[in-house]
């Protein structure tokens, strides 16, 4: 897989793609045969097998090794075969063209340095011809040759060749890809494969073999920013070794490394390699171990970089995603993502169209609710904890990820935007100083994906406090956020079990509620309280407790001004009735006063709105104050 | 081939070995005593800084060429390895084997290797097996994945394999799934020998011409493995020979040739 496996200059990994039955496996078989790359007896063995089965010999059988593939004459899974020209060693990757097997095509093509797109001269450009072109672009394979096959079926016509190859070259150009070359061949007969065709004297360009040798092997760029994802931490022989593969750039002994997302720093003490001479640097592709000058607790998933060009930390990113899953990718759902050695959960917040499903032409971003199998879209993901990424164009290996759904890898994406809340660590030391000893509120907010707040419902018994609090909690929770409700049930039976309902006890109860709310809010939760809290002074005290020591958490007093007669008519717990009969003392609204707030942040008469509207009005006020 | 290319292959394999070790609690590595799994063993020591942090499993059919076992026991001693030997005792006791004329070659492989492995995996509860197969060995292995899921009974669904790209592998599994990990998949036979030469890895002497003009190119059971004509007496002569050979690596392995899809069938059922 690139860049490592294809790193040496005399090696090239080449994938052959295109629509089903356009001749991919046949070309590979023919290429191997013409270059003398088949082992002794292989050709004769396949001819004999075909004769025994009473079917014509197919060059495709060289790579179509599965019984099911030979039975159906279709490539199901990708295959790899080695061959060499005088110029260099090749790994030829055969990719299936049938639409059922796009995941196998992706598996084959993702590791390639260059691609041949085969197009049947007679059938012309088909759905998978375009889809494969699009996927090559997304997978980062940008050296492409257009190979128009089965020229015998169109009478070796130069005009057909020009039309078919021109149409496909225009399609690629629309994707921003320039085809290196276009060539007319007949793979079965070997025309323009290894040798020149006598059937097409009008064609004076390259053969397939010459086109292959014209591709350039990837050149790893050791000058890119360093990215060393921690793959594992070993404690063999009482030493702590961080193991990982350099995904970009170069690491040297003595370098100061910044680990994100933890923000820790240390210098590289040694680069470890068993049974090998000492090594003082390692570059992109190297699987190494390092020891550090100071002992740090870092785990798998941390990304090491230099201080000067660190990656981006974010809880939101936008990517071009191709989807392979049988179940569609759906907005609002959470998926597992794997990016380098990081694994995290993220919610799909937006999907936009980038390719028309029928024409496979590029289109502008119409909003979608999902991506079906084999579709491509622009997807925005929000994560709970901060993750470490790069734009794909900056550092490809840290700018791409896979999506896991139901234990299966169901898609892949390349990051095109790191979101508005991204923190780009700059070279200034101020930005990389980590707070010692205390996790800051800001750090907690980044992990939660929102800020803390207290929504303080107040109102008569039956005014709708508990109902509204519960509905609001659910609504906030559904966004992937952290709400919690404090109400009589979890205060009166526990922390305040020793208190009655006198004015003094009510005041003490409210003080305790406010202190508990403060603790939760400091953790970053959105606390929703549902207490009658009838006295103005008690609510003022709660507000003061929350604002103490400059704690900057919004305190939202939400007054439910539902009229007494409505509340009494609702009487959900039959308490008004009991109070009227004198069975309950100090009952607010009947035998104890309720002091309406003079300036509540929200005032709502729940007899005027249904529950959804009421929740909506609270959210409308709250959301802008807790969003990051 | 440039030494850089071997380093690139090695880096990839180490990455996969470390990924497997990080993701699976109960791992074991199959060691057939042959050149490939011995290179794999060497790569594990490189990945884990001289350690092999999981047991090595050798499936002993009792028909192995005698000197293979001597070599095995010497390496285990010198490298301080944890060796687990699996045998299909029931079938060996019943004598229903190919050398006894009571089973075909494929049936014999199936019971003495595949079933013996299954019994050991069940007994030891291994969730992952690291195996040294390569894509260039034979065409069904060319279609393998680095992380290849198997059913509870070790069956391989070759027609519905998980995608694998960008160095990400299927590492999420339902409980009870068994996984094969193939860190050598991208190596060729020639790469293996070049690497053995570069790293001076000790291999079984059966791979060299002992003066008869023949050597083993692939090691297996004595009754089903025949030497090939070759005068290569050391690793560097093997490397030179392989650069120009036109004979397939497993040409000396008789069980592959019993029928058109003999090997595919064996592999689908759980063979290595």
Interface residues (C-beta under 8 A of the other chain):
Chain A: X1 X4 X5 X6 X7 X8 X9 X10 X11 X39 X40 X41 X42 X49 X52 X62 X63 X65 X66 X67 X68 X76 X77 X78 X79 X80 X81 X82 X89 X91 X103 X104 X106 X107 X110 X111 X139 X231 X232 X234 X236 X237 X241 X243 X245 X272 X273 X274 X275 X276 X285 X286 X287 X289 X300 X324 X336 X338 X397 X400 X401 X402 X404 X407 X408 X409 X412
Chain B: X1 X2 X4 X5 X7 X8 X9 X10 X11 X12 X14 X15 X18 X19 X21 X22 X45 X46 X47 X48 X49 X50 X51 X53 X135 X136 X138 X139 X140 X142 X143 X145 X158 X159 X161 X162 X163 X164 X165 X166 X167 X168 X170 X172 X173 X174 X186 X188 X199 X246 X247 X248 X251 X260 X261 X264
